[in-house]
Amino acid sequence: MKRITIIIITFIILFGCVYYNTFFNAKKYFVDAENAKEKNKGKLNKTIIIKYDNVIERCARVINDYPNSKYVDDAVLLMGKAFFGKEEYYKSAQKFKEFIKFYPDSKSIPEAKLLLAKTYLKQKKFDEAKTVLNNIITDNSLKSIHFDAHYLFAQYYYEQKEYLLAIQNLKTILIKKNRKNKLYFQAFFQLGKIYFENNQFDESLKTFQDLLSAKPRKRVQLDAEFFIGKIYLATGQNDKALTS
């Protein structure tokens, strides 16, 4: 009897290790894929696609072979993120909707809703994106992602060429002056860019100068300086353009 008990316990431990390792490997492949895509300037290639496929395959294995494991919900969400990274937006939307429907109490619901909105924007499904974003903004339980929703709303209005509303949403992020928020510098840059594209050069120049004063990372700093040079050229200040 004792031997049988030991065998059962051993089996349970091994079973748990198998699906944990499968999901752990899926997460590792996802990080590798995301890093490789970023290094490739956001573009896919065969190697990157294979990495995302490895994520999808392992997530599917967790979902299908271990449906009662505690990693199933995470596997569904990660699969959606892999489809998103692979730019298969229909499939990613399906996974995010599945996650939201079947795991409403998950702590990852805010992330899933943002990802669904992002996916709709990628698909140019603007009405669906607006509905999801409005639901986020009006839900006090999702306050932690309200700034993220405002940033996506800015993107939504930019795509619709409603620049005043895009600017309004970006300023909602900037007004808090929270430099630790990852969206702070992105919102700053996008605001300056929108002003520039609408020939509001004074506003654009001030925005980019304020951005530099906030001490962003080097890449953002260089991009801001590049736009300042373009502003000087557009306004006939060639000498300043050469020294900016």
C-alpha positions as CSV (number, residue, x, y, z in Angstrom):
1,M,0.0,0.0,0.0
2,K,2.8,2.4,0.9
3,R,4.6,1.6,-2.4
4,I,1.4,2.4,-4.3
5,T,1.1,5.7,-2.5
6,I,4.7,6.6,-3.3
7,I,4.1,5.7,-7.0
8,I,1.0,7.8,-7.1
9,I,2.7,10.8,-5.5
10,T,5.7,10.4,-7.8
11,F,3.3,10.3,-10.8
12,I,1.6,13.5,-9.7
13,I,4.9,15.3,-9.2
14,L,6.2,14.2,-12.6
15,F,2.9,15.1,-14.2
16,G,3.0,18.6,-12.7
17,C,6.6,19.0,-13.8
18,V,5.8,18.1,-17.4
19,Y,3.1,20.7,-18.0
20,Y,5.1,23.3,-16.0
21,N,8.1,22.7,-18.2
22,T,6.0,22.9,-21.3
23,F,4.6,26.3,-20.3
24,F,7.9,27.5,-19.0
25,N,9.5,26.7,-22.4
26,A,6.6,28.5,-24.2
27,K,7.3,31.7,-22.1
28,K,11.0,31.4,-22.9
29,Y,10.3,31.1,-26.7
30,F,8.0,34.1,-26.5
31,V,10.6,36.3,-24.8
32,D,13.1,35.2,-27.5
33,A,10.6,36.0,-30.3
34,E,9.8,39.4,-28.9
35,N,13.4,40.3,-28.5
36,A,14.3,39.1,-31.9
37,K,11.5,41.0,-33.5
38,E,12.5,44.2,-31.7
39,K,16.1,43.8,-32.9
40,N,14.7,43.4,-36.4
41,K,12.9,46.8,-36.1
42,G,9.5,45.2,-35.5
43,K,9.6,43.1,-38.7
44,L,9.1,39.4,-39.0
45,N,11.4,36.9,-40.6
46,K,11.4,33.1,-40.9
47,T,13.4,32.6,-37.7
48,I,11.1,34.8,-35.7
49,I,8.0,33.2,-37.0
50,I,9.4,29.8,-36.0
51,K,9.9,31.1,-32.5
52,Y,6.3,32.3,-32.3
53,D,5.2,28.9,-33.7
54,N,7.1,27.2,-30.9
55,V,5.2,29.3,-28.4
56,I,1.8,28.4,-30.0
57,E,2.6,24.7,-30.2
58,R,3.6,24.5,-26.5
59,C,0.6,26.5,-25.4
60,A,-1.7,24.3,-27.4
61,R,-0.1,21.2,-25.7
62,V,-0.8,22.6,-22.2
63,I,-4.4,23.5,-23.2
64,N,-5.2,20.1,-24.9
65,D,-3.1,17.7,-22.8
66,Y,-3.5,19.2,-19.4
67,P,-6.9,21.0,-19.4
68,N,-7.2,21.0,-15.6
69,S,-3.7,22.4,-14.9
70,K,-3.4,25.9,-13.3
71,Y,-1.5,27.1,-16.4
72,V,-4.3,26.7,-18.9
73,D,-5.6,30.3,-18.7
74,D,-2.0,31.7,-18.9
75,A,-1.4,29.4,-21.9
76,V,-4.5,30.8,-23.7
77,L,-3.4,34.4,-23.1
78,L,0.2,33.6,-24.2
79,M,-1.0,31.9,-27.3
80,G,-3.0,35.1,-28.2
81,K,0.1,37.2,-27.6
82,A,2.1,34.9,-29.9
83,F,-0.5,35.2,-32.6
84,F,-0.4,39.0,-32.2
85,G,3.4,39.0,-32.4
86,K,3.1,36.8,-35.5
87,E,0.7,39.4,-36.9
88,E,-2.1,36.8,-37.2
89,Y,-4.6,39.2,-35.8
90,Y,-7.8,37.3,-36.3
91,K,-6.4,34.4,-34.3
92,S,-5.1,36.6,-31.6
93,A,-8.4,38.4,-31.2
94,Q,-10.2,35.0,-30.9
95,K,-7.8,33.9,-28.1
96,F,-8.1,37.2,-26.2
97,K,-11.9,37.0,-26.4
98,E,-11.8,33.4,-25.3
99,F,-9.6,34.4,-22.3
100,I,-11.9,37.2,-21.3
101,K,-15.0,35.0,-21.6
102,F,-13.8,31.9,-19.7
103,Y,-11.4,33.5,-17.2
104,P,-13.2,36.6,-16.0
105,D,-11.6,36.5,-12.5
106,S,-8.1,36.3,-13.8
107,K,-5.7,39.0,-12.7
108,S,-4.6,39.2,-16.3
109,I,-8.0,40.4,-17.5
110,P,-6.8,44.0,-17.8
111,E,-3.9,43.0,-20.0
112,A,-6.2,40.8,-22.2
113,K,-8.7,43.7,-22.7
114,L,-5.9,46.1,-23.8
115,L,-4.5,43.4,-26.1
116,L,-7.9,42.9,-27.7
117,A,-8.2,46.7,-28.3
118,K,-4.7,46.7,-29.8
119,T,-5.6,43.8,-32.1
120,Y,-8.8,45.5,-33.3
121,L,-6.7,48.6,-34.1
122,K,-4.3,46.5,-36.1
123,Q,-7.3,45.0,-38.0
124,K,-8.7,48.5,-38.6
125,K,-11.8,47.4,-36.7
126,F,-12.2,50.8,-35.2
127,D,-15.8,50.5,-33.9
128,E,-14.8,47.3,-32.0
129,A,-11.7,49.0,-30.6
130,K,-13.6,52.0,-29.4
131,T,-16.1,49.8,-27.6
132,V,-13.4,47.9,-25.7
133,L,-11.6,51.1,-24.8
134,N,-14.7,52.8,-23.6
135,N,-15.5,49.8,-21.5
136,I,-12.0,50.1,-19.9
137,I,-12.2,53.8,-19.3
138,T,-15.6,53.6,-17.6
139,D,-14.7,50.6,-15.4
140,N,-13.2,51.8,-12.1
141,S,-11.9,48.3,-11.4
142,L,-9.6,48.8,-14.4
143,K,-8.0,52.1,-13.2
144,S,-4.6,50.5,-13.4
145,I,-4.8,50.5,-17.2
146,H,-6.7,53.8,-17.8
147,F,-3.5,55.5,-19.1
148,D,-2.9,52.6,-21.4
149,A,-6.4,53.0,-22.7
150,H,-5.9,56.7,-23.3
151,Y,-2.8,56.0,-25.3
152,L,-4.7,53.5,-27.4
153,F,-7.5,56.0,-27.8
154,A,-4.9,58.5,-29.0
155,Q,-3.9,56.0,-31.6
156,Y,-7.5,55.3,-32.5
157,Y,-8.3,59.0,-33.0
158,Y,-5.0,59.5,-34.9
159,E,-6.1,56.8,-37.4
160,Q,-9.4,58.6,-37.7
161,K,-7.6,61.9,-38.4
162,E,-9.3,63.3,-35.3
163,Y,-6.1,65.0,-34.1
164,L,-7.6,67.2,-31.4
165,L,-9.1,64.2,-29.7
166,A,-5.8,62.3,-30.1
167,I,-4.0,65.2,-28.5
168,Q,-6.5,65.4,-25.7
169,N,-5.9,61.7,-24.8
170,L,-2.1,62.1,-24.9
171,K,-2.3,65.1,-22.6
172,T,-4.3,63.1,-20.1
173,I,-1.3,60.9,-19.8
174,L,1.2,63.7,-19.6
175,I,-0.6,65.8,-17.0
176,K,0.4,63.3,-14.3
177,K,4.1,63.8,-15.1
178,N,4.8,60.2,-14.1
179,R,8.2,59.5,-15.7
180,K,8.1,55.9,-14.3
181,N,5.0,55.2,-16.5
182,K,6.3,53.5,-19.6
183,L,3.8,55.5,-21.7
184,Y,4.9,58.9,-20.5
185,F,7.8,59.4,-23.0
186,Q,5.8,57.6,-25.8
187,A,2.9,60.0,-25.3
188,F,5.3,63.0,-25.2
189,F,6.9,61.9,-28.5
190,Q,3.6,61.2,-30.2
191,L,2.2,64.6,-29.2
192,G,5.2,66.4,-30.7
193,K,4.8,64.3,-33.9
194,I,1.1,65.1,-34.3
195,Y,1.8,68.8,-33.9
196,F,4.5,68.6,-36.5
197,E,2.3,66.7,-39.0
198,N,-0.3,69.4,-38.6
199,N,2.2,72.2,-39.2
200,Q,1.8,73.4,-35.6
201,F,5.6,73.9,-35.4
202,D,5.7,76.1,-32.3
203,E,3.7,73.6,-30.3
204,S,5.8,70.7,-31.8
205,L,9.1,72.4,-30.9
206,K,8.1,73.1,-27.4
207,T,6.8,69.6,-26.9
208,F,10.1,68.0,-28.1
209,Q,12.2,70.5,-26.1
210,D,10.1,69.6,-23.0
211,L,10.6,65.9,-23.8
212,L,14.4,66.4,-23.9
213,S,14.2,68.2,-20.5
214,A,12.5,65.2,-19.0
215,K,15.6,63.1,-19.9
216,P,14.3,60.2,-21.9
217,R,16.4,57.2,-22.9
218,K,19.0,57.8,-25.7
219,R,16.9,56.4,-28.6
220,V,13.9,58.7,-27.8
221,Q,16.3,61.6,-27.2
222,L,17.9,61.1,-30.7
223,D,14.4,60.9,-32.3
224,A,13.3,64.1,-30.6
225,E,16.4,65.9,-31.7
226,F,15.8,64.7,-35.3
227,F,12.3,66.2,-35.2
228,I,13.6,69.5,-33.8
229,G,16.0,69.6,-36.8
230,K,13.0,69.0,-39.1
231,I,11.0,71.8,-37.5
232,Y,13.9,74.3,-38.0
233,L,14.1,73.3,-41.6
234,A,10.4,73.6,-42.1
235,T,10.4,77.1,-40.6
236,G,13.4,78.3,-42.6
237,Q,15.8,78.3,-39.7
238,N,18.5,76.4,-41.5
239,D,21.4,77.4,-39.3
240,K,19.6,76.1,-36.2
241,A,18.8,72.9,-38.1
242,L,22.5,72.2,-38.7
243,T,23.4,72.6,-35.1
244,S,20.4,70.8,-33.5
